[in-house]
Amino acid sequence: MRFWLRSLTFRVVAFSSIWAVVTLIVIFTLITTLYRQASERGFDSLLSAHLFNLIGSVGISDKGVLIGAPDLGDLRFSEPFSGWYWSVEPASEGVSGHLRSSSMIAQTLPSPSISEVPFNSSFQRSYSTRGLKGERLQVFESEFVLDAKNHIARFRVMGNKSELEEEIRSFQGRLLTYLSLFGAGMIAINAIAILLGLQPLRRVRAALAMVREGTAQRLGGNFPSEIEPLANETNALIENNKRIVERSRTQVGNLAHSLKTPLAVLLNEGRALGGQKGQLITDQAASMQKQVEHYLQRARIAAQRDSVVYRTPVAPLAERMVRVMQKLNPKVALSLSLPAEAIIFAGEREDLEEIMGNLLENAMKWARGTARITARPLAVAGDGGDHFEILIEDDGPGIPEDKAREALQRGKRLDETKPGTGLGLAIVADLIKEYGGTLALERSPLGGLKAIVRLRSVQ
């Protein structure tokens, strides 16, 4: 859920969809309200016209009897229980007789008293009542003087308002269907437009991934005018990063060259001097040379880190190192296990050589007769990138668990009987840390040490 809330696409689509839904609801409400008002006005106008037509069609005889044969021009007034009725009743003394439509089977229908619904100034009133079958009726009623003797009759025209409500509901249903289809189409088109509009950003992301993986040197392709400045600035940043890397490498090379001659002089002078002091000078000069190479290497890695990623196939390098180590240590059986798929290290070949070389040299030095190296891809939980691990094992004495951390300390040697400076594992640990990997020392099933190196890989 947090991913979707952080998604720009989701936010824009959700906002536009909510706005579309709210807009369609407002439109639906407005249209249905206007339609209801227009329908009710038309309904009332029709009943009013029928009422005046009825008044014009009824008279009174000399004996005070209501006479006439009204024809309102609507067949519903002749259909029983249709909900459309009319009636004429006496409203004053001296008037007799009743007239009603053929659809009105009952003598009369309930109506409110005049006190409840009074007549207006035109002696007309309108009210709702229930019909013969329980339908809702709208009644227009008027009292009219029929002759000079002030004979008054009450005229009523009744329309089936339930039909009107049903027609309005039917219209609302059709309108809701059409607006829903229109809204779904609008939301879909809007989402497609947004996705297509954001497609250049995905292309930028893919191009940046190619640069990060080392398969491209800059962002390529045609981008929209809104995205092109971003791509140009990113390419300028990449170019500037490259210049920084090259400048750093140049400075590293200059420093290495400037220190190379003085260290070589110290080494030669130490060997020439001989004796205990000469040996001390030689050892310290060699240690200085090792330290300088190590820190220059770290500077080089720091300069390249987070810039263009280098690609180093693991299998060819491991096979070559195994052949070299096997020749240097013919008494130790060294085996190599590689996966079927190719593993590409996200770093420089020299750094991987330094890591594997130090660990292999350490394994071959302590192994009694067997050593092995295994490389395999690895899935790291909670990390979005690809990784691999290298396991280097031997059947030597190994390192106790409580001494593993101590073995990674710079210059620390657990066994002074073996040659070495105590810098190998520390250099390996620093290199791996610079690449964002991990190094673990465990007990091997062979009986000796198992060094587990985890590093990032690229496709």
N, C-alpha and C positions, 0 to 999 in steps of 0.2 A: 504493500500500500504506500509506503514511503517513497518507493521508486516512482510510482505513478504520480504522486503529488509533486515530485521534483521534476517530472517530465514536462518540458515546454509544450510538446505536442499535445499531451493530455490536458494541460491547462487551457490551451487555446481552443481545442475541440470541445472540452467540457463547458467552457464559458460560452462559446458560440451556440452550443446545443441548448444550454439552459436559456440563453437569450431567445433562441428560436422557439422553444417550448412556451416561454412566458408570452412572447409576441403572439403566437398562434392562439393561446388561451384568451388573450385580450381580444384578438380578432373574432374568435368564436363567440365570446360573450357579447361583443358589440353587435355583430351581425344578427345573432339570435334575438337580442333585445330589440333591434330595429325591425326585424321581421315580425316579431310578436306585436309590437306597437302598430305596424302597418296592417297586419292581419286583423287585429282587434278593431282598428278604425274602419277597415273595410267591412268587417262583420257588422259593426254598429250602423254603418251607413246603409247596408243592405236591409237590416231590420227597420231602420227609420223609413226607407223608401217603401218597404212593404206596408208599414203602418199607414202612411199617407195614401197609398193605393187602396188599402182596405177602407179607410175613412171615405174616400171618394166613391166607393162601390156600394155603400150601404145607405139606405134611407128609412123613412118611417111612413106608414100608411095613415089615412085619416082617422083610423081607429086606434092609433098609437102602437101598431105592431111593427117590429123591425123587419124590413124587407131588403132583398138584394141577393145577388149571386156573385160574390167576389171571385175573381180569377187573378191570383197574384203572379201567374206565369212561372210557377215553380212546382214541379211534380211532387216534390217532397211533402207539400201540404196535402196531398191526396193519398199518401202512403201511411197506413196505420203504424203508430209507434215509431214514426221516423224521427221524432224530436223536433219537428217543424210544425207548429200549430198557429192558428189564429182563432179569435173568438170575439163576439160582440154581445154585450150584456147591458140591460137597462141600468141607468145610473140615477134616474129621477122618477118621480111619480108620473103616471100616465103613459109609461113605456112598458111594453111587454114583448115577450118572445126572446129567443136566444138563437144566435147564429154561430156556427163554428165550422172549422175545416174538417174534411172527411178523415184526416189523419188523427183527429182528436176524438178518441173513443169515449173517454170519460166526460162527464158533464162540465167539470171545471178542474183547475189545478190550483194548488195552494199559492197564496200571494200574501205579502206582508200588509199590515194595516197602513192606512195613510199617515198615521202618526209616526210609524217606523220609517217609512220611505215616502215623504211628502211629494206632491206634485210641484213642478217648477212653475215659473211664471207663464209658461205656454201650456199649462195643464198636462204636462207629460212627466213621466217618471220611468226609470229603468232599474231593474233589480234581477237577481239570480234566484232560481228555484229548481226543484227537482221535477223531472219529467215522469211520464207514465211508466217507464222502465228504469227509473232511477238515474237517468242521464242528467247532466247539468244543463239547464236552460238559461238563456239570457232573454229577458222579457222587456219589450218596449210597450208601454201602456199610456193611453191618452183618453181624456174625456172630451166629448165634442157635442155641441148643440146642433140638433138635427133640423129644427124648424123654428118658426117665429114664436111658437108656443113654449119655447125653452125646454123642449124634450131633449134630454141628455142621454147619451149612450157611452159605454166604456169599451174602448177598442184595445185589444191586446194582440201583439204578434210575438211569437216565441221561436227562437232559433236554437239549434242544438250546439251548445258551446263545447260539448265533449268532442264533437267532430273537429272543431277548431283546434282544441288542445292536441288531439291526435295528429292533425295535420302539422302543427308546430313541432311536435315531438319527432315526427317523421322527417321534417326538414332539418331539425337539429342532428338527427342521426346521420343523414346523408352529408350534411355539412361537416360533422365530426369526422366521418370517414374520409372525405376529400381532403380536409385539412391535415389529418393524420398522415395520409399518403404523401401530401405535399411536404409536410414537415419532415417525414422520414427521408424523402428524396433530398430536401434542402440540407438536412444534417449530413447525409452521406456525401453529397456534392461538396459541402463545406469541408468535411473531414478530408476528402480526396484532395481538394485544393490546398488545404493546409499541409498535408503530407507531401504533395508535390512541391509546395513552396519551400518546405524545409529540406527537400532532397539535396540541394547544394551543400547544406551543412553536413549532411551525411557523407557527401563526397569529400568535403574538407577533412572530416574525421578519418575516412579511409586513407586519404592521401597522407595525413599525419602519421597514421599507423605504419604506412609503408616507409616513411622517413625514419620513424623510430626503429623499425625492424631492419633498416639498412638496405631495403630493396629499391629505394628511391632517394635522390639527393635533395629534391625540392618538391613543392606542391605544383603538380602539373594539371593542365586541363583548363577549359573555359568555364568561368564562374559568372553569375549574374553581377550587375553593377554594384549591388549592395554588398556582395560577398567578396568581390575582387579586391577591394582595399585590404580586407583581412588576410586574404591569401598573399598579397604582395608584402604586407608587413611581416607575415610569418616567414616567407622566403628570405626577406631581409634579415630576420632574426637568425635563421639557419645559417645564412652566409656569414653573419657576424660571429656566430658560435664557431663556425669552421675556422675563421681567422684567429679567434682566441685559442683554439686547440693547436693550430699550426704555430702560433707565436709561443705557446707554452712548450711545445715540443722543441722548438728552436732553442729556447732558453735552457731546457733540460739538456739538449745536446751540447750546447756551449758549456754548461756547468760540468757535464761529464767529461768533456774534452779538457777543460781547464784543470780538473782534479786528477785526470788520468796520469799525466807526467809526474806530478809530485808524489803520488802514491807509488808509482813504479820506481821512482828514485829511492823512496824509503824502503821498499821491499828489497831492492838490490843492495842498498847499504846495509840493511839488516843481515842479509845472507853473507855479504862480504865481511862484515864485522865478526860474525860467528859467535860462538860461545853463548852464555846465558843472556847477555844483553842483546846480542844480535838476534837471538831467537825471540826475545820479548818484542823487539822492534818489528820483526817480520810478522809475528802473530797479530800485533796491534794494527799494523798497516793493512794486513789481510782483512782483519775485522772491520777496519774503516772502509776498505774497498767494498766489502759486502754490505755494510750499512748504507753507503752512498748509493750503490746500485739499487738497494731496496727502497730507499726513500725517493730516489729519482723515478723508480717504477710507480710508486704510489702517487707521485705528482702527475705522472702521465695518465694514470687511470682516473684521478680526480678531474683532470682536464677534459677527458673524453666522456665522463659519466653524464648521463642524461642528455647527451647529444646524439649524433648518429650512431646507431648500434652496429658493432662489427659482428661478423658471422664467421664462426669457426666450426667446421665439421669435427665432431668428437672422434668418430671411428678411425679415420686415417691417422690422426695424431696419436691415439692410443696404440694402434698397431705398430707404428714406428717406434714409440717409446718402449713397447714390450720387446721388440727385436733388439734394441740397443741394450736394455737392461739384462736381457737374457745372455747377450754376448759378454757383458761385463761380469755377470754372476752365473757362470755355467752350472754351478753346483745346486742352484735353487730352481725348482720347476715353477715357472711363472705361466699362469693360464689367463686367458682373456675371454670375457663373455660380453657380447654386444647384442642389442635388440635388432629385430628385422627392420624397423623403421629408422631412418636417419635422425640423429640428434645434432642440432646446431646450437653451439654455445653462443650466447649473446655477449661476446667480448673478443678480445684479441688473442691470437694464437700464442703469442709469447707468454701471456698471463696464464693461460691454461697449461702450457708447458711447465711453467714455474710451479704451479700447484701440483700437477701430477708427478713432475720430476722429483720434487722434494718428498712427497709421500711414498712414491715407488722406491726412491733411494733409501728411505728409512725402513720400508718393509723388507727390501732385499738385504739390508745390513743386519737386521735382527732375525730374519727367517732362518729356521733350522734346515728346511729342505723344500718348503712349499709356500707359494704366494699366489695370489690371484687378484685380478681387477675386474670389476663388473660395472657396466654402464647401463642405465635404464631410464626411461621417461618416468615422470612423477607428477601426480596431481596434488597440489597443496591446497588444503581447505581454507576458504576465506581469501584467497589470492586470485586475482583475475588473470594472471599470466601463466605461461607454460614453464615447467621446470624439469630438471633431470637430476639424477644423483649418480655419483661415482663411489663405489665401495672398493677400498684397497685393503686386503687382509693378508696376514701371514701367520705362520705357526710358531712364532717366537715366544718369548716370555710374556709379551704384552705389557700393559700398564695398568696398575690397580686403579679402581674407580676413584679413590681419594687422591690419586696423583695425576689424573687426567687434566684437571685445570692447571696444575703446576707445570705440566709439560708444555703448555701453550705459552708460558711466560718467556719473554725475550731473554736469550742467553742462558736459560735454565737447562741443565743436563742432569737427567736422573741417573745416568751411569757414566762415570768419568773414564771407564776402561775402554770405551769405544771412541774412535776419533770423531771430531765434529766441533761445531761452535755453539750449538744450542739455539741457532737462529732459524732452522728449517721450518719447524712447526709454527713458530711465531710469524714468520713471513707468509706461510700458507694461510694462517688464520687472518692476517691483515688483508691479504689479497682477496680472499673470499668475502670478508666483511665489506671491502670497497665495492664489490659487485652485488651487494645485498643478499649474499648467500649465507649458508651456515656450515659449520664444521663440528662434527661430533666424533668422540673417541670412545669405542665400546669394545667389549670382549668378542672376539671372532669365534665362530664354531670350529675353526682350525686350531684354536687354542691360544693364538696370539692377539695382536691388536687389529681392530677393524676401524678404519678411518672412513667416515661417511661425509661426503661433500655434496651439498645441494646448491645448485646454481640455476639461473634463469636461462631458458632456451627460447629460440625464435623458430618460426615456421619457414 
